[in-house]
Structures are given as C-alpha cells and as structure tokens.
Amino acid sequence: MISFTNVAKRFVVDGNPYVVFEDVSLDIREGEFLCLLGPSGCGKSTFLNMLAGFEPASAGSVSVRGQVVTDTGKDRGVVFQASDALFDWLDVTANVELALKVKRVPREQRAVIRDKFVKLVGLSGQEKKYPSQLSGGMRQRVQLARVLANDPEILLMDEPFGALDAQTRRLMQNELVGIWGESRKTVLFITHDIDEAIILADRIVVMSKGPRAKIAATYEVDLPRPREHGTQYMALWNDVNRSLAPTAH
C-alpha cells in the first residue's frame, strides 16, 4: 500500500550539508500496524512527514497505492505528539467535527460521525469540555477522534503518547489497539520506546543512529493480542535493543 523507494533527506545546517538518512526503502502493507523505532536524530519524524506530504524527499520517492506523494491528502491523518494541536476555543465536539464542517458535511451527519468517535475513544460525557479542562490523555483522545472522524485510510502517529505519564500511556496504547482492531486502518507509528513498539506493532522497523541513518533491522511481531508488558517478550526486546546500539548501521 505504501512504498518508500531509495528515499533520502538532506538539509543544510550552518552552510554545511547534513544527510539525515539515505537510500532507505520500505513497504508497508495495507492494514498493517508498523512501528518505526530509532534513536533521536535518525529521522523518524522526517520519514513520517514525507508520507504525510508535509515535506518532500531529497531523493527517491514515497507513494501510496502507486501514486507519488506530493502533498497532504484526506487519505492520511496525522496524530501529533503535542496535545496542543487542538483548538483551545473549541469544545470536544467542535474539535472532533471541525474537518467535517470544513468539508460541508450536513449538520445531522456530522453529529452522527462525531458522536461515534467520541464514544469510540472513551470520551462520552466530556463533549462540552474545552481542552484546558481535560487531562493530557483526554486531549490525545480528542486528537485521535478528530483524525478518525475524517476517515483516513492511513494513520500517521508521531510519538503521540510520549508526553503522557506511564499509566495513561498504557491506557492509550490499549485504546489504540482496540480502535485499530475494529477499523484495520494502516498505521505508521513513531516511537523510541521498545516496550511500546512490542505492545502495538505487527512489525517493528529499527533505524540506525544518524547522520546517514539506515534501516538497521526489521522484526515481525508474531505474538497474540492483547499484549502485556512482561518477561515473555524479553527475547524480542533484547533483539530490538541490540539493533538500537550506537554502532548499528
């Protein structure tokens, strides 16, 4: 469904060229939950941003169903790490249905879609609250509901739970797995947390340390769901951790 073909990203930093990654190729299957894991600075977010259409590749191509990505599109929805991606002056319902309103979806239809996803992410009863009245986990739920209400084929998630406390993060991981199990959308999830990747992913792709990062290793996660943190996954954890070693290129 998604193909990164010989992709590179280069910047100029203080007048000097900087190669984030180069010659990276990766295919993502339809309906797959793929976690992209790697150390800070390896280009994980840049990788996601190219698929989102936020920035171009310096070389190579990114395509969805054979069409090269040149811009943003309604087939791709992005959930950012920061919960301040919400509009503070809009309540939960208005935030969730904003894109539908922009697309001029009729009011009655908007309400049905909005209510479905507010319920799906566990926010029933919170509809009239504003972002400032919600916890960090609740704000992330609103952001996820807003993206899902727009019904993209692909969910792009850039460390969306990174700023949450451990307990809330665990709840959100379980919530996301449940939503994915129901919708079977294709998910590209960025994380630096091995435990999170094992809990969530069908497949884990590990990037090496930048600059000139590469794909260091790929792991199929053939483990039953739901998954809990525990020693039964330690062998996989150790393998992934070794792939993240600073010398892995």
Protein Blocks (a to p, Z undefined) as FASTA:
>chain_A
ZZcehiacdddeehiacdfbghiacdddehiacdddddehilmmmmmmmmnopaccfedc
ddeehiacfbdcfkbccddfblklpcfkbcfklmmmmmmmmnopafklmmmmmmmmmmmn
opghilmpcfklpcfklmmmmmmmmmmmnopabdcdehkllmpcfklmmmmmmmmmmmmm
mnopacddddfbfklmmmmpmbdcdddddehiacfbdcdddddddddddfklmmmmmmmm
mmmpmklZZ
